[in-house]
């Protein structure tokens, strides 16, 4: 916990006094030190930073998601991890892209109109590189638009890795196997890639002798340099078989083959998806526990539950406000079962505070600088300065 102040209270007769850690990350919901200590210990055992800053598709608040400026920004600001969704092209190239199709964040409807609804697996890398993956951001977020974002390209895993290895900071890679059933064998492909490029195994990256760990991020030089994540039980099993020594996170969701939801809660006819998600509940505590048990028994070191953002009205994209799968009892249960908790996807200080008070061990965030500020690790350089230094 950072920037803590001592809060002294008299107990009973006033003969016993004690102090509690408070400050920006803590509040009225703060549990005793023990749950916090458990999460810290579990993180350290996995080689993963405690209070991890996981840049969700890069700094996707300030730049188009999963593009070069988004990842450069996240690295320069000081994120612990560059997060990406892994898919595979028709010609076998591993790329960083989130959606099942290309329509939301590219101009595929202009370039390949007959194929606009086709999955990435039906495109070659050369075809994907013809697409503009940046202009959509300027249209959706005019206050953060930049002319330099027009024409940005979809990145390969290799290009994201190169970004992680460049610069003064060396973040780790936090990789999700996206819709893995569409890409049989992608777990083995990923293992081969990481071994070839010295991100796992005996030849894994080592910090240079002159590397200053106090001033710069060096997660890429630690045992937690790569974290593997998936929503799919089958992919977790495959990841564990392929890379048993690499930390893994089982992402959590409700319904549709995931954690059973309370079926009495139905979406209203005019209700937004974000508002409905905010009302959803697990069917039972046992249903939640079953998923934690599966994660633990299949090699996961933690879970990634979803969060409700306090504002999902357009100020921050409502697509990132989901159901609350990190209630206090859920975080406590995860820790009791030996699983750390990385929460997705949180962008606002009041939400960082709320969920930190419940004991979560790190956040996926679109707004890297805001989370770093909350954790007391602000960058010396502004977003504007960093972008200009890279001619964006």
Buried (B, 14 or more C-beta within 10 A) or exposed (E): BEEBEEEEEEEEEEEEEEEBBBBBBBEEEBBEEEBBEBBBBBBEBBBBBBBBBBBBBBBBBBBBBBBBBBBBBBBBBBBBBBBBBBBBBBEEBBBBBBBBBBBEBBBBEEBBEEBBEBBBEEBEBEBBBBBBBBBBBBEEBEEBBBEBBBEBBBBBBBBBBBBBBEEEBBBBBBBBBBBBEEBEEBBBBBBEBBBEBBBBEEEBBEBEEEEEEEEEBBBBBBBBBBBBBBBBBEBBBBBBEBBEEBBBBBBBBBBEEBBBBBEEEEEEEEEBEBBBBBBBBBBEEEBBBEBBEBBBEBBBBBBBBBBBBBBBEEEBBBEBBBBBBBBBEBBBBBBEEBBBBBBBBBBBBEBBBBBBBBBBBBBBBBBBBBBBBBBBBBBEEEBEEBBEEEEB
